[in-house]
């Protein structure tokens, strides 16, 4: 299956009908600056659907995008950095946890995006724990694979596998136009 249409629907910061409207949701999470927006844009073959910025921490809402008129891609704010300091970081973290645990939303799958160069952070490990506790299916995508050589890539993937206790890590580069199928085959219904 491929993506033929994608459009922004709305951003939410609290209770909203869209969270529980029975349209399947694929949620994208990751710390700030891992290239989450670029990954989503690469999947939908657009450079402008999800806004990307030079400075991390700009997104503060849960953004819903209608895909093929049958599912949502849900772009959660990046965690770990925010304009406004520690209070804003905690607010965003709480919003993400609320979405995953209390909002009534039940994502069909969560795509956890990492920067392969940075590896796993404590925030990433916290998110994995929450996903496991909530029994939410997830995949881990190691983005920015184009930034490392083969030896460095193997070393970083081994570290991610060890830290996450997961064997299936998807190596990805949002700039490689041939790679979206690798993720789309796993997430499209």
One Martini backbone bead per residue (centre of mass of N, CA, C, O) as a GRO file, in nm:
protein
  189
    1UNK     BB    1   0.101   0.034   0.017
    2UNK     BB    2   0.015   0.376  -0.036
    3UNK     BB    3   0.044   0.721  -0.033
    4UNK     BB    4  -0.208   0.955  -0.166
    5UNK     BB    5  -0.296   1.105   0.112
    6UNK     BB    6  -0.234   1.423   0.297
    7UNK     BB    7  -0.366   1.590   0.598
    8UNK     BB    8  -0.432   1.836   0.801
    9UNK     BB    9  -0.646   1.868   1.085
   10UNK     BB   10  -0.516   1.881   1.398
   11UNK     BB   11  -0.453   2.029   1.716
   12UNK     BB   12  -0.383   1.899   2.049
   13UNK     BB   13  -0.402   1.942   2.439
   14UNK     BB   14  -0.666   1.765   2.477
   15UNK     BB   15  -0.967   1.696   2.487
   16UNK     BB   16  -1.099   1.504   2.202
   17UNK     BB   17  -1.273   1.339   1.958
   18UNK     BB   18  -1.026   1.241   1.780
   19UNK     BB   19  -0.909   1.030   1.989
   20UNK     BB   20  -1.214   0.847   1.964
   21UNK     BB   21  -1.315   0.801   1.635
   22UNK     BB   22  -1.207   0.507   1.512
   23UNK     BB   23  -0.950   0.599   1.383
   24UNK     BB   24  -0.666   0.500   1.302
   25UNK     BB   25  -0.344   0.511   1.480
   26UNK     BB   26  -0.021   0.660   1.411
   27UNK     BB   27   0.245   0.711   1.621
   28UNK     BB   28   0.494   0.973   1.675
   29UNK     BB   29   0.806   0.942   1.849
   30UNK     BB   30   1.050   1.168   2.005
   31UNK     BB   31   1.299   1.340   2.038
   32UNK     BB   32   1.440   1.613   1.987
   33UNK     BB   33   1.604   1.614   1.677
   34UNK     BB   34   1.548   1.322   1.503
   35UNK     BB   35   1.344   1.365   1.246
   36UNK     BB   36   1.031   1.325   1.256
   37UNK     BB   37   0.921   1.515   1.037
   38UNK     BB   38   1.095   1.397   0.807
   39UNK     BB   39   0.981   1.115   0.815
   40UNK     BB   40   0.689   1.181   0.756
   41UNK     BB   41   0.740   1.331   0.491
   42UNK     BB   42   0.871   1.086   0.346
   43UNK     BB   43   0.616   0.901   0.358
   44UNK     BB   44   0.426   1.136   0.200
   45UNK     BB   45   0.586   1.300  -0.012
   46UNK     BB   46   0.675   1.564   0.168
   47UNK     BB   47   0.802   1.895   0.276
   48UNK     BB   48   0.513   2.035   0.422
   49UNK     BB   49   0.324   1.894   0.620
   50UNK     BB   50   0.552   1.893   0.828
   51UNK     BB   51   0.693   2.099   1.034
   52UNK     BB   52   1.015   2.234   1.016
   53UNK     BB   53   1.304   2.310   1.220
   54UNK     BB   54   1.603   2.439   1.340
   55UNK     BB   55   1.454   2.428   1.612
   56UNK     BB   56   1.389   2.265   1.879
   57UNK     BB   57   1.063   2.246   2.038
   58UNK     BB   58   0.801   2.365   1.879
   59UNK     BB   59   0.619   2.137   1.938
   60UNK     BB   60   0.297   2.136   2.152
   61UNK     BB   61   0.124   1.934   1.990
   62UNK     BB   62  -0.119   1.710   1.873
   63UNK     BB   63  -0.089   1.592   1.548
   64UNK     BB   64  -0.326   1.549   1.280
   65UNK     BB   65  -0.321   1.313   1.000
   66UNK     BB   66  -0.466   1.235   0.704
   67UNK     BB   67  -0.462   0.903   0.560
   68UNK     BB   68  -0.630   0.793   0.293
   69UNK     BB   69  -0.906   0.836   0.448
   70UNK     BB   70  -0.826   0.603   0.715
   71UNK     BB   71  -0.587   0.754   0.879
   72UNK     BB   72  -0.362   0.843   1.137
   73UNK     BB   73  -0.112   1.067   1.188
   74UNK     BB   74   0.070   1.111   1.498
   75UNK     BB   75   0.226   1.406   1.618
   76UNK     BB   76   0.440   1.426   1.865
   77UNK     BB   77   0.611   1.582   2.070
   78UNK     BB   78   0.917   1.654   2.152
   79UNK     BB   79   1.144   1.529   2.377
   80UNK     BB   80   1.387   1.708   2.600
   81UNK     BB   81   1.292   1.981   2.451
   82UNK     BB   82   1.225   2.339   2.522
   83UNK     BB   83   1.076   2.617   2.513
   84UNK     BB   84   1.096   2.722   2.859
   85UNK     BB   85   1.219   2.475   2.970
   86UNK     BB   86   1.147   2.254   3.220
   87UNK     BB   87   0.842   2.308   3.226
   88UNK     BB   88   0.795   2.238   2.923
   89UNK     BB   89   0.909   1.956   2.924
   90UNK     BB   90   0.703   1.843   3.130
   91UNK     BB   91   0.447   1.912   2.970
   92UNK     BB   92   0.513   1.734   2.724
   93UNK     BB   93   0.550   1.469   2.867
   94UNK     BB   94   0.260   1.465   2.986
   95UNK     BB   95   0.113   1.468   2.713
   96UNK     BB   96   0.221   1.200   2.610
   97UNK     BB   97   0.131   1.023   2.844
   98UNK     BB   98  -0.166   1.091   2.823
   99UNK     BB   99  -0.211   0.980   2.541
  100UNK     BB  100  -0.112   0.678   2.616
  101UNK     BB  101  -0.305   0.647   2.902
  102UNK     BB  102  -0.583   0.873   2.920
  103UNK     BB  103  -0.731   0.983   2.643
  104UNK     BB  104  -0.846   0.710   2.471
  105UNK     BB  105  -0.637   0.649   2.297
  106UNK     BB  106  -0.549   0.379   2.044
  107UNK     BB  107  -0.285   0.299   1.911
  108UNK     BB  108  -0.180   0.070   1.677
  109UNK     BB  109   0.095   0.241   1.656
  110UNK     BB  110   0.439   0.305   1.746
  111UNK     BB  111   0.690   0.539   1.640
  112UNK     BB  112   1.020   0.520   1.739
  113UNK     BB  113   1.249   0.785   1.717
  114UNK     BB  114   1.593   0.788   1.638
  115UNK     BB  115   1.922   0.890   1.675
  116UNK     BB  116   2.185   0.707   1.588
  117UNK     BB  117   2.410   0.894   1.707
  118UNK     BB  118   2.272   0.918   2.004
  119UNK     BB  119   2.071   0.717   2.069
  120UNK     BB  120   1.969   0.628   2.369
  121UNK     BB  121   1.756   0.758   2.608
  122UNK     BB  122   1.583   0.800   2.889
  123UNK     BB  123   1.327   0.884   2.741
  124UNK     BB  124   1.309   0.638   2.557
  125UNK     BB  125   1.292   0.428   2.785
  126UNK     BB  126   1.034   0.541   2.907
  127UNK     BB  127   0.856   0.496   2.658
  128UNK     BB  128   0.889   0.192   2.643
  129UNK     BB  129   0.768   0.132   2.918
  130UNK     BB  130   0.490   0.252   2.857
  131UNK     BB  131   0.421   0.077   2.613
  132UNK     BB  132   0.436  -0.190   2.766
  133UNK     BB  133   0.230  -0.128   2.993
  134UNK     BB  134  -0.001  -0.057   2.760
  135UNK     BB  135   0.017  -0.254   2.519
  136UNK     BB  136   0.184  -0.115   2.277
  137UNK     BB  137   0.263  -0.109   1.971
  138UNK     BB  138   0.608  -0.111   1.837
  139UNK     BB  139   0.867   0.078   1.675
  140UNK     BB  140   1.212   0.113   1.576
  141UNK     BB  141   1.377   0.410   1.452
  142UNK     BB  142   1.690   0.470   1.291
  143UNK     BB  143   1.791   0.769   1.222
  144UNK     BB  144   2.045   0.898   1.021
  145UNK     BB  145   2.215   0.669   0.861
  146UNK     BB  146   2.383   0.862   0.659
  147UNK     BB  147   2.599   0.961   0.897
  148UNK     BB  148   2.715   0.665   0.878
  149UNK     BB  149   2.902   0.409   0.874
  150UNK     BB  150   2.898   0.072   0.888
  151UNK     BB  151   3.049   0.041   1.158
  152UNK     BB  152   2.891   0.253   1.320
  153UNK     BB  153   2.614   0.133   1.275
  154UNK     BB  154   2.658  -0.140   1.412
  155UNK     BB  155   2.729  -0.025   1.689
  156UNK     BB  156   2.463   0.138   1.739
  157UNK     BB  157   2.262  -0.092   1.705
  158UNK     BB  158   2.370  -0.265   1.936
  159UNK     BB  159   2.305  -0.058   2.157
  160UNK     BB  160   2.002  -0.035   2.108
  161UNK     BB  161   1.936  -0.332   2.156
  162UNK     BB  162   2.043  -0.346   2.444
  163UNK     BB  163   1.875  -0.107   2.575
  164UNK     BB  164   1.579  -0.205   2.457
  165UNK     BB  165   1.537  -0.518   2.410
  166UNK     BB  166   1.563  -0.515   2.087
  167UNK     BB  167   1.596  -0.654   1.754
  168UNK     BB  168   1.396  -0.459   1.587
  169UNK     BB  169   1.563  -0.235   1.379
  170UNK     BB  170   1.510   0.050   1.185
  171UNK     BB  171   1.681   0.160   0.923
  172UNK     BB  172   1.715   0.522   0.854
  173UNK     BB  173   1.649   0.780   0.590
  174UNK     BB  174   1.485   1.069   0.505
  175UNK     BB  175   1.678   1.126   0.241
  176UNK     BB  176   1.597   0.839   0.134
  177UNK     BB  177   1.372   0.770  -0.120
  178UNK     BB  178   1.382   0.434  -0.090
  179UNK     BB  179   1.285   0.379   0.231
  180UNK     BB  180   0.974   0.405   0.310
  181UNK     BB  181   0.876   0.107   0.264
  182UNK     BB  182   0.989  -0.015   0.525
  183UNK     BB  183   0.772   0.129   0.701
  184UNK     BB  184   0.500   0.105   0.548
  185UNK     BB  185   0.483  -0.210   0.568
  186UNK     BB  186   0.433  -0.180   0.895
  187UNK     BB  187   0.181   0.055   0.910
  188UNK     BB  188  -0.007  -0.018   0.695
  189UNK     BB  189  -0.367  -0.120   0.632
   0.00000   0.00000   0.00000
